[in-house]
């Protein structure tokens, strides 16, 4: 059974809100000073996005493997 990742609006909203809050902590100076974060360059930000994407790809590959394994055992 496949579930559309956009079918749950609460999860989608929480991911968007969390991403926005994290970006605010990095790029809004008063928040950056208060939380002692530092400005990320575009390349550093892309590295973070890349590692997040790798996690997503890993999970999807794991699901494919489990599905394949189930189909070959029957």
C-alpha positions as CSV (number, residue, x, y, z in Angstrom):
1,X,0.0,0.0,0.0
2,X,1.4,3.3,-1.1
3,X,0.6,6.5,0.9
4,X,0.9,9.9,-0.7
5,X,3.5,11.8,1.5
6,X,1.4,15.0,1.1
7,X,-1.8,13.3,2.3
8,X,-1.3,14.3,5.9
9,X,-1.5,18.1,6.1
10,X,-0.3,18.2,9.8
11,X,2.9,16.4,9.0
12,X,3.4,18.6,5.9
13,X,2.8,21.8,8.0
14,X,5.1,20.6,10.7
15,X,8.0,20.0,8.2
16,X,7.5,23.4,6.6
17,X,7.2,25.2,10.0
18,X,10.3,23.5,11.4
19,X,12.3,24.3,8.3
20,X,11.2,28.0,8.4
21,X,12.1,28.2,12.2
22,X,15.5,26.7,11.6
23,X,16.2,29.1,8.8
24,X,15.1,32.0,11.1
25,X,17.5,30.8,13.8
26,X,20.4,31.0,11.2
27,X,19.6,34.1,9.2
28,X,17.8,36.5,11.6
29,X,20.5,38.3,13.5
30,X,18.8,38.7,16.9
31,X,17.8,35.0,16.9
32,X,21.3,34.1,15.7
33,X,22.9,36.0,18.5
34,X,20.5,34.7,21.2
35,X,21.0,31.0,20.2
36,X,24.7,31.4,19.3
37,X,24.3,30.1,15.8
38,X,26.3,31.3,12.8
39,X,25.4,32.2,9.3
40,X,25.6,29.3,6.8
41,X,27.0,29.9,3.4
42,X,25.0,28.7,0.4
43,X,27.3,25.7,0.1
44,X,26.9,24.7,3.8
45,X,23.2,25.0,3.4
46,X,23.2,22.8,0.3
47,X,25.3,20.2,2.2
48,X,22.6,20.1,4.9
49,X,19.9,19.7,2.3
50,X,21.9,17.0,0.6
51,X,22.3,14.9,3.8
52,X,18.6,15.3,4.5
53,X,17.8,14.1,1.0
54,X,20.2,11.2,1.4
55,X,18.2,10.1,4.5
56,X,15.0,10.3,2.5
57,X,16.5,8.2,-0.3
58,X,17.8,5.7,2.2
59,X,14.4,5.2,3.7
60,X,12.8,4.8,0.3
61,X,15.4,2.3,-0.8
62,X,14.8,0.4,2.4
63,X,11.1,0.2,1.7
64,X,11.8,-1.0,-1.8
65,X,14.1,-3.7,-0.5
66,X,11.5,-4.9,2.0
67,X,8.8,-5.0,-0.7
68,X,11.1,-6.8,-3.0
69,X,12.1,-9.3,-0.3
70,X,8.4,-10.0,0.5
71,X,7.6,-10.6,-3.1
72,X,10.5,-13.0,-3.7
73,X,9.7,-15.1,-0.6
74,X,6.1,-15.9,-1.8
